[in-house]
Amino acid sequence: MTLAYKLLHDCLLILLVFFVFALIAEGILPGIISNHFGLYKIAILFMINVLAIFGAGKAAGVYAEVRINKKIAWPLLFMLALLIFNSLLKLNIFLNLFILIFIFVTSYFLIKTFQEK
């Protein structure tokens, strides 16, 4: 069962790489992937794979330790800000910045609310 657990992890990595390349191809030539193979199908494969990993890990008795990696949070937030800013690019620049700041402030307070004991 441990072999299946490790193979499912490798399959998850392959799915992730395929999904990233599919998104890049879709960004370069819109419709090239979505006309032939829906991106939602890849997302469904992700969910099935993660559930299979969870089941195989439980059956094999593999338990991962929970670690919090705070070093990656700031680059991810920066990328999120760039993506949101890019999606609102056709708006007025001040409205765009206002919406961006509003989203981050709202997210911050939601996180603080749910982390309270």
N, C-alpha and C positions, 0 to 999 in steps of 0.2 A: 504494500500500500504506500510505502514511502517513495517508491519509484514513480508511482502514479502522481503523487503529490508534487514531486520535483518536475515531472514532465508537464503537469498543468501550469506550473510557474513559468516554465519555458514557453509554453503556448501563449500564456498571457503576455509575455514580453513580445513575442512575434505579432500578436494581435495589436499591441500598442504601437509597434513600429509600422505595421500596415495601416493603422488608423491615421497616424501622423502623416505618412506619405499620401494617403488618400485625401486628407485635408489640404495638403500642399498642392496636389494636383487639381483639386476642386477650386482652390484659390487662383491658380494660374489659368486654368481653362474651365470656367464654370459649366457644369453639366456633364463633364466627361465621366465622372464616377457616379453621380446620382442618377443618371439616365440608365445605367446598366446594373448598378449594385447600390442599393440605398444605404446611407450611412447609419440609419437606425438598425439595420441588420448587424452591423459591426458592434453597435452598442448592446444589442441583445446577446451577441456572442460573448461580449465582456461579462455581462451579468451571469450567463450560464457558466462561464469559466470560473468566475469568482465563487459562485455557489458550489461548484464542483471542488474547488480548492478548499473551501471551508469544510465540506463533507469529508474529503479525503484526509485533511489534516486532523479532523476529529476522530476518524476511524483509525488513523495511524498513531494517534496520541501526540501529535506535534502541536506545541503551543508556542506562539511567538511572543517574545517580551514586548511590551508596549514602550516605545521610545518616542519622545517628542523632539523633533528636529526644528529648532527655532531659526537656524541659520538660513534656511530656504524660504522662510516666510516673507521676508522683505523683497527678494527678487520676484517671488510669485505675486505679491501685491502690486509691484511695479508693472509686471506684465499684464495683470488684470486691469490696472488703470489705463495702460496703453490700448488694450483691446476695447475697453468701454469708450475711451476717447475716440478711437478709430471708428467705432460703430456710429458715433454721433457727429461725424466729421462735417456733414452738410449743414448742421445747425450753426447758429451764431456762436462764436468762440466763447463768449461770456456765459451764454446759456449752457453750453457744453461743459465748461468748467464748473458751473453751479450744480449741474446734475451729477457730475463726477464727485464733487465734494459731498453732496447730499447723500449719494449712495454709500460712500465710505463712512460718513458720520452715522448714518442709520445702521449700517452693518456693525460698527464698533459698539453702539449702544445695545443692539440685539445680542451680540456676543457677551457683553458684560451682564446683561439681564439673565441670560441662560447659564452663566457661570456662577451666579450668586447662589449661596446656600441658605 
